[in-house]
């Protein structure tokens, strides 16, 4: 899947960009295939029922109710979130590697930048003259990190999120999708519901399906390659 017109061939001389391209692509393939684990587990659990309960259909039904609840709800819930957390962590690692490369060439120390985590690195990029927010797909990358933070720190519960209005805007306006994806979605009048806000006993809650971290893996990949090209063009790496 290509989600942006990133000239990867132009980045062949940038070792970090090539490494990121390959690693994000591999991660995306893993995310795409993870639901197959559930399919295999479903087949296995169904096959067990006549063996474990050959003459007790009621007990077989009770076991399947228990197992199918995990397969239909618990496991997809953990899978989608875990994949998003992992791919976001990979992105943050590559941001740090890029900052260290810039530090080596420019002599500007990363440790003097304000903030923590991603905000610290973004402040560092700003300080060395790298316009990270102008690179294509930054808005979707930023949306992904907002969604990740809401899920990680507040379990998706909007009342517990730091800036719930930002999350609502990201979801309602489809900002989490690239411009091309957004236009295709609007034209087709079809929502795949990769990201939704639902009602729960805790109030409004953010939810995702595994399709979302898969898409995000390509956003992170192509944005980072574009960022490396921007840094190279500015003589920062």
C-alpha positions in Angstrom: 0.0 0.0 0.0 1.3 3.5 -0.9 -0.5 6.3 0.9 1.7 9.2 -0.2 3.7 10.1 -3.3 7.1 9.8 -1.5 10.0 9.5 -3.9 11.8 6.7 -2.0 14.3 6.4 -4.7 15.5 9.9 -3.9 16.1 8.8 -0.4 18.3 5.8 -1.3 21.4 7.6 -0.2 19.9 8.3 3.3 20.6 5.2 5.3 18.2 6.1 8.1 15.3 6.8 5.6 15.9 3.4 3.9 16.0 1.6 7.2 12.8 3.3 8.4 11.0 2.5 5.1 11.8 -1.2 5.3 11.0 -1.5 9.0 7.7 0.4 8.8 6.7 -1.7 5.7 7.5 -4.9 7.6 5.6 -3.7 10.6 2.6 -2.9 8.4 2.7 -6.4 7.0 2.7 -7.8 10.5 -0.3 -5.7 11.5 -2.2 -6.7 8.4 -1.6 -10.4 9.2 -2.3 -10.4 12.9 -6.1 -11.0 12.6 -5.2 -14.3 10.9 -4.1 -15.5 14.3 -7.6 -15.0 15.5 -9.0 -17.0 12.6 -6.7 -19.9 13.4 -7.6 -19.7 17.0 -11.3 -19.7 16.2 -10.9 -22.8 14.1 -9.0 -24.6 16.8 -11.5 -23.7 19.5 -14.4 -24.9 17.4 -12.6 -28.1 16.7 -12.2 -28.8 20.4 -15.9 -28.6 21.2 -17.0 -32.1 19.8 -13.9 -33.6 21.3 -14.3 -32.1 24.8 -18.1 -32.4 25.0 -19.2 -35.2 22.6 -22.4 -35.8 24.5 -22.9 -32.5 26.3 -24.0 -29.8 23.8 -25.1 -27.5 26.6 -21.5 -27.5 28.1 -20.1 -27.1 24.6 -22.4 -24.0 24.1 -21.2 -22.5 27.4 -17.6 -23.0 26.5 -18.1 -21.4 23.1 -19.8 -18.4 24.6 -16.7 -17.9 26.8 -14.2 -18.5 24.0 -16.0 -16.5 21.3 -16.3 -13.5 23.6 -12.5 -13.4 23.8 -12.1 -13.9 20.1 -14.8 -11.3 19.1 -14.1 -8.6 21.7 -11.1 -9.0 24.0 -8.4 -10.2 21.6 -9.3 -7.6 18.8 -9.3 -4.9 21.4 -5.9 -5.8 22.7 -4.5 -6.4 19.2 -5.5 -3.1 17.7 -4.3 -1.0 20.6 -1.1 -3.0 21.0 -0.3 -2.6 17.3 -0.9 1.2 17.4 1.3 1.6 20.5 4.1 -0.4 18.9 4.1 1.4 15.6 4.0 4.8 17.4 6.9 3.7 19.5 8.8 2.8 16.4 8.1 6.2 15.0 9.4 7.9 18.1 12.6 5.8 18.0 13.3 6.9 14.4 12.6 10.6 15.3 15.3 10.3 18.0 17.7 8.7 15.6 17.2 11.5 13.1 17.7 14.1 15.9 21.0 12.4 16.9 22.2 12.4 13.3 21.4 16.1 13.0 23.2 16.7 16.3 26.3 15.0 15.0 26.4 17.2 11.9 25.3 20.5 13.3 26.8 20.4 16.8 23.5 21.6 18.3 22.8 19.6 21.4 19.5 17.8 21.6 19.5 17.9 25.4 19.1 21.6 25.4 15.7 21.4 23.6 12.6 22.1 25.8 10.0 19.4 26.5 10.0 15.7 26.7 9.5 12.8 24.2 8.2 13.8 20.8 7.6 17.4 21.8 11.3 17.8 22.8 12.4 16.4 19.4 10.0 18.6 17.5 11.3 21.6 19.4 14.8 20.6 18.5 13.9 20.3 14.8 12.4 23.8 15.1 15.6 25.1 16.7 17.8 23.8 14.0 15.6 25.1 11.2 13.9 21.9 10.1 10.2 22.7 9.3 8.8 19.3 10.3 5.2 20.4 10.3 5.3 21.3 6.6 6.2 17.8 5.5 3.3 15.9 3.9 1.3 13.7 6.2 2.3 15.5 9.4 -1.3 16.2 10.3 -2.1 12.5 10.1 1.0 11.6 12.1 0.1 14.2 14.7 -3.5 12.8 14.8 -2.2 9.3 15.4 -0.1 10.4 18.3 -3.1 12.2 19.8 -5.2 9.1 19.4 -2.4 6.9 20.9 -2.1 9.2 23.9 -5.8 9.2 24.6 -5.9 5.4 24.4 -2.8 4.9 26.4 -3.2 7.4 29.2 -7.0 7.6 29.4 -8.1 4.2 28.0 -9.9 6.2 25.3 -12.3 7.8 27.7 -12.7 11.4 26.5 -13.5 12.8 29.9 -10.1 11.6 31.1 -8.2 12.9 28.1 -6.2 16.1 28.3 -7.8 17.8 25.3 -10.9 15.8 24.4 -12.1 18.5 21.9 -9.0 17.8 19.8 -9.9 14.1 19.6 -13.5 14.8 18.6 -12.3 17.1 15.8 -9.8 14.5 14.6 -12.5 11.8 14.4 -15.4 13.9 13.2 -13.5 15.7 10.5 -11.6 12.6 9.4 -8.3 14.3 10.1 -6.8 11.0 11.0 -6.9 10.1 7.3 -4.7 11.6 4.6 -6.2 14.1 2.2 -6.5 11.5 -0.6 -8.1 9.0 1.8 -10.5 11.6 3.1 -11.7 12.6 -0.3 -12.2 9.0 -1.4 -14.1 8.3 1.8 -16.3 11.3 1.4 -17.0 10.6 -2.3 -17.9 7.0 -1.5 -20.0 8.0 1.4 -18.6 5.0 3.2 -17.0 5.0 6.7 -15.0 1.9 7.6 -14.9 3.1 11.2 -11.2 2.7 11.7 -11.6 5.2 14.5 -14.9 6.0 16.2 -16.3 7.6 19.4 -18.9 5.5 21.0 -21.0 5.6 24.2 -19.9 3.6 27.1 -20.6 3.3 30.9 -17.7 5.8 31.3 -19.1 8.3 28.8 -17.9 8.9 25.3 -15.0 6.7 24.4 -12.5 6.5 21.6 -12.1 3.2 19.8 -10.1 1.8 17.0 -9.9 -1.3 14.9 -6.8 -3.0 13.6 -7.2 -1.4 10.2 -6.2 1.9 11.7 -2.6 1.0 13.0 -2.1 -0.6 9.6 -2.9 2.6 7.8 -0.9 4.6 10.3 2.2 2.5 9.7 2.3 3.8 6.1 1.7 7.4 7.3 4.6 7.1 9.7 6.8 5.5 7.1 6.1 8.0 4.3 6.2 11.0 6.6 9.5 10.0 8.1 11.1 9.5 4.7 9.8 12.9 3.6 11.2 14.4 6.8 14.6 12.8 6.1 14.5 14.3 2.6 13.7 17.7 4.0 16.6 17.4 6.5 18.9 16.4 3.7 17.8 19.3 1.5 18.5 21.7 4.4 21.9 20.2 4.9 21.0 18.9 8.3 22.1 15.3 7.6 
